[in-house]
Amino acid sequence: MADEAPPTEKKTSSIDDVIESCIGSTGICQLLQAMLVVLAWVFDAQQTFANVFTDANPSWHCTNKNDSSCLSAKSPCGLPRGSWSWNEPKHASIISEWSLQCSPPIIVGLPASAFYFGCLVGGLVLATADSRLGRKTMLVISCLVMSLAAGLAALSPNVWVYSVLRFFCGVARATVGTSALVLSTEMVGKKYRDRISVMSFIFYSLGFLSLPGIAYLNRGLSWGNIYLWTSVPCFCYAILVYFLTCESPRWLFVRGRKDEAISTLKRIAKSKGHIINVDFSNLSIPEEKFSVGMLSALNTLCKKRWAFKRLTMVMTVGFGVGSVYYGMPLNVGNLGTNLYLSVAYNALAELPSSLFFFFFMDRISRRYTTLVLTLLSGVASILCVFLTARGWQLAMEVLSFCTAVSVFNVLMIYTMELFPTSVRNSAVSLVRQALVLGGVFAPYIVAEGRKWRFLSFGVFGLAVGCCGMFAAFLPETRGSGMRDTIEEEECYEQIASFDINPRVCQ
């Protein structure tokens, strides 16, 4: 009997085949690297919601209990100096330290609004920066700049310098989550990508949840301590990522750095005790196609009536959802409840919402879920205006925020299904900017709501409820396949509208 032929090397022809053959069986070291990268979402959430505590409107009291004019006043504005005093030390909030209690809402809400405007600018300017600099490099730079801006914000002498630093913090923060998500999912095999994606949302919720604890430990101390407690760990984290993680092999391949990519794959395989037996000579490396800019994508989408309609509708929904998602945590201070517990309840509401829709997304209608949840969020927010019991007010506020988080998650998946591959990434980016744009206006609404509650909870409720109604004009996408080109999507749009035979699109 002839001897068996020796095993031949496994030949591959695509980057996907090479990477999957080398890292498909994810090892513990490889998984730990991915988890370290995903940890960036903790610092992302901390900087996103830090203003909830640093810019909080502090409580005050009358120094003379027999002063009827002071006791009947809703705010210390207009009261004689010495007739009232802050309950906490003056440096506990930027409002008390810089005497902003009587400033117009545009000044009070400027720091938080500057941060979200920075996120908007960063998302537009740095949308494709990771394609040129690398996933790892972009993540490290973003975290370093974000931590430095946050640390310097703690030393701000006035609200103007503080707002500028918060703007730069927002610019850097815009790419932290995206870079971390892309890098972590490209580090592991297909089997673990969904799980790593879920961990991103879990870490984001944990980062949000950590803020009440950090603020509580620093109660009575300077508001700047909150930024120091969050910026220093973020700086150290960026250093660890630089030295302990590797660049994405996929990015190295498509950038023409084949030797570095092979070296990275061999290090990953070695960490699992494996030896790579792949013929890299037959590897076919496609030319990298960078994402088109937002204006170019918008121009492409506007040429087709159905595409422009979808984009307009889904961005309108995103704007309303963003106003509640980013504004409601800032608004809990207007309820008069315990700020630490109120924010903690909001943070806890994110976790079950994200997990539920991850596991059951394939069973629910995108359109009707968006309609129902935005309406529920709006009604719950408006009820906060009319309910008098603080317990019920807090319950409705948490419900409004929880449902907004749910719509946030649904909307991202809905947008991916509404647009073909050729413009999908740009469409999702535009919708994300619409969400952040809602956050830009939220701080001003919250500042106005300190005088009259309807100007905050009422406006938020009307915004998310009315904007959510535009989802009724969107097609249902559950169970429908994703298209690759504008022409293919347009063909199926005509099928839905005029009952054309589906075979014409095949």
WOCOR-V513613 format. One record per backbone hydrogen bond with DSSP energy under -0.5 kcal/mol. NH is the residue of the N-H (numbers start at 1). CO is the residue of the C=O. If there is no record, write none. Layout:
nh=NH co=CO
nh=NH co=CO
This chain:
nh=10 co=277
nh=11 co=9
nh=12 co=279
nh=15 co=284
nh=18 co=14
nh=19 co=15
nh=20 co=16
nh=21 co=17
nh=22 co=18
nh=23 co=19
nh=24 co=20
nh=26 co=24
nh=31 co=27
nh=32 co=28
nh=33 co=29
nh=34 co=30
nh=35 co=31
nh=36 co=32
nh=37 co=33
nh=38 co=34
nh=39 co=35
nh=40 co=37
nh=41 co=38
nh=42 co=39
nh=43 co=39
nh=44 co=40
nh=45 co=41
nh=46 co=42
nh=47 co=43
nh=48 co=44
nh=49 co=45
nh=50 co=46
nh=52 co=49
nh=53 co=50
nh=54 co=50
nh=55 co=51
nh=56 co=53
nh=58 co=56
nh=61 co=85
nh=63 co=83
nh=64 co=83
nh=65 co=63
nh=67 co=64
nh=68 co=66
nh=71 co=67
nh=72 co=68
nh=73 co=70
nh=79 co=76
nh=83 co=80
nh=85 co=61
nh=87 co=59
nh=88 co=59
nh=92 co=89
nh=93 co=90
nh=94 co=54
nh=97 co=93
nh=98 co=94
nh=99 co=96
nh=100 co=95
nh=101 co=95
nh=103 co=100
nh=107 co=104
nh=108 co=104
nh=109 co=105
nh=110 co=107
nh=113 co=109
nh=114 co=110
nh=115 co=111
nh=116 co=112
nh=117 co=113
nh=118 co=114
nh=119 co=115
nh=120 co=116
nh=121 co=117
nh=122 co=118
nh=123 co=119
nh=124 co=120
nh=125 co=121
nh=126 co=122
nh=129 co=126
nh=131 co=128
nh=132 co=128
nh=132 co=129
nh=133 co=129
nh=134 co=130
nh=138 co=134
nh=139 co=135
nh=140 co=136
nh=141 co=137
nh=142 co=138
nh=143 co=139
nh=144 co=140
nh=145 co=141
nh=146 co=142
nh=147 co=143
nh=148 co=144
nh=149 co=145
nh=150 co=146
nh=151 co=147
nh=152 co=148
nh=153 co=149
nh=154 co=150
nh=155 co=152
nh=156 co=153
nh=162 co=158
nh=163 co=159
nh=164 co=160
nh=165 co=161
nh=166 co=162
nh=167 co=163
nh=168 co=164
nh=169 co=165
nh=170 co=166
nh=171 co=167
nh=172 co=168
nh=173 co=169
nh=174 co=170
nh=175 co=172
nh=176 co=173
nh=177 co=173
nh=179 co=175
nh=180 co=176
nh=181 co=177
nh=182 co=178
nh=183 co=179
nh=184 co=180
nh=185 co=181
nh=186 co=182
nh=187 co=183
nh=187 co=184
nh=188 co=184
nh=189 co=23
nh=192 co=189
nh=193 co=189
nh=193 co=190
nh=194 co=190
nh=196 co=192
nh=197 co=193
nh=198 co=194
nh=199 co=195
nh=200 co=196
nh=201 co=197
nh=202 co=198
nh=203 co=199
nh=204 co=200
nh=205 co=201
nh=206 co=202
nh=207 co=203
nh=208 co=204
nh=209 co=205
nh=210 co=206
nh=211 co=207
nh=211 co=208
nh=212 co=208
nh=213 co=209
nh=214 co=210
nh=215 co=211
nh=216 co=212
nh=217 co=213
nh=218 co=214
nh=219 co=216
nh=221 co=218
nh=223 co=91
nh=225 co=222
nh=226 co=223
nh=227 co=223
nh=228 co=224
nh=229 co=225
nh=230 co=226
nh=231 co=227
nh=232 co=228
nh=234 co=230
nh=235 co=231
nh=236 co=232
nh=237 co=233
nh=238 co=234
nh=239 co=235
nh=240 co=236
nh=241 co=237
nh=242 co=238
nh=243 co=239
nh=244 co=240
nh=245 co=241
nh=252 co=248
nh=253 co=249
nh=254 co=250
nh=255 co=251
nh=256 co=253
nh=257 co=252
nh=258 co=256
nh=261 co=257
nh=262 co=258
nh=263 co=259
nh=264 co=260
nh=265 co=261
nh=266 co=262
nh=267 co=263
nh=268 co=264
nh=269 co=265
nh=270 co=266
nh=271 co=267
nh=272 co=268
nh=272 co=269
nh=273 co=270
nh=274 co=269
nh=279 co=10
nh=280 co=278
nh=282 co=279
nh=283 co=280
nh=284 co=13
nh=285 co=283
nh=286 co=284
nh=288 co=254
nh=290 co=288
nh=297 co=293
nh=298 co=294
nh=299 co=295
nh=300 co=296
nh=301 co=297
nh=302 co=298
nh=303 co=299
nh=303 co=300
nh=304 co=301
nh=305 co=303
nh=308 co=304
nh=309 co=305
nh=310 co=306
nh=311 co=307
nh=312 co=308
nh=313 co=309
nh=314 co=310
nh=315 co=311
nh=316 co=312
nh=317 co=313
nh=318 co=314
nh=319 co=315
nh=320 co=316
nh=321 co=317
nh=322 co=318
nh=323 co=319
nh=324 co=320
nh=325 co=321
nh=326 co=322
nh=327 co=323
nh=328 co=324
nh=331 co=327
nh=332 co=328
nh=332 co=329
nh=333 co=330
nh=334 co=331
nh=335 co=332
nh=336 co=333
nh=337 co=332
nh=342 co=338
nh=343 co=339
nh=344 co=340
nh=345 co=341
nh=346 co=342
nh=347 co=343
nh=348 co=344
nh=349 co=345
nh=350 co=346
nh=350 co=347
nh=351 co=347
nh=352 co=348
nh=353 co=349
nh=354 co=350
nh=355 co=351
nh=356 co=352
nh=357 co=353
nh=358 co=354
nh=359 co=355
nh=360 co=356
nh=361 co=357
nh=363 co=360
nh=364 co=360
nh=364 co=361
nh=369 co=365
nh=370 co=366
nh=371 co=367
nh=372 co=368
nh=373 co=369
nh=374 co=370
nh=375 co=371
nh=376 co=372
nh=377 co=373
nh=378 co=374
nh=379 co=375
nh=380 co=376
nh=381 co=377
nh=382 co=378
nh=383 co=379
nh=384 co=380
nh=384 co=381
nh=385 co=382
nh=386 co=382
nh=387 co=383
nh=393 co=389
nh=394 co=390
nh=395 co=391
nh=396 co=392
nh=397 co=393
nh=398 co=394
nh=399 co=395
nh=400 co=396
nh=401 co=397
nh=402 co=398
nh=403 co=399
nh=404 co=400
nh=405 co=401
nh=406 co=402
nh=407 co=403
nh=408 co=404
nh=409 co=405
nh=410 co=406
nh=411 co=407
nh=412 co=408
nh=413 co=409
nh=414 co=410
nh=415 co=411
nh=416 co=412
nh=417 co=413
nh=418 co=414
nh=419 co=415
nh=421 co=483
nh=422 co=484
nh=423 co=420
nh=424 co=420
nh=425 co=421
nh=427 co=423
nh=428 co=424
nh=429 co=425
nh=430 co=426
nh=431 co=427
nh=432 co=428
nh=433 co=429
nh=434 co=430
nh=435 co=431
nh=436 co=432
nh=437 co=433
nh=438 co=434
nh=439 co=435
nh=440 co=436
nh=441 co=437
nh=442 co=438
nh=443 co=439
nh=445 co=441
nh=446 co=442
nh=447 co=443
nh=448 co=444
nh=449 co=445
nh=450 co=446
nh=450 co=447
nh=451 co=448
nh=452 co=448
nh=455 co=452
nh=456 co=453
nh=457 co=453
nh=458 co=453
nh=459 co=454
nh=460 co=456
nh=461 co=457
nh=462 co=458
nh=463 co=459
nh=464 co=460
nh=465 co=461
nh=466 co=462
nh=467 co=463
nh=468 co=464
nh=469 co=465
nh=469 co=466
nh=470 co=467
nh=471 co=468
nh=472 co=469
nh=473 co=470
nh=474 co=471
nh=480 co=477
nh=489 co=485
nh=490 co=486
nh=491 co=487
nh=492 co=488
nh=493 co=489
nh=494 co=490
nh=495 co=491
nh=496 co=492
nh=497 co=493
nh=498 co=494
nh=499 co=495
nh=504 co=501
nh=505 co=502
nh=506 co=503
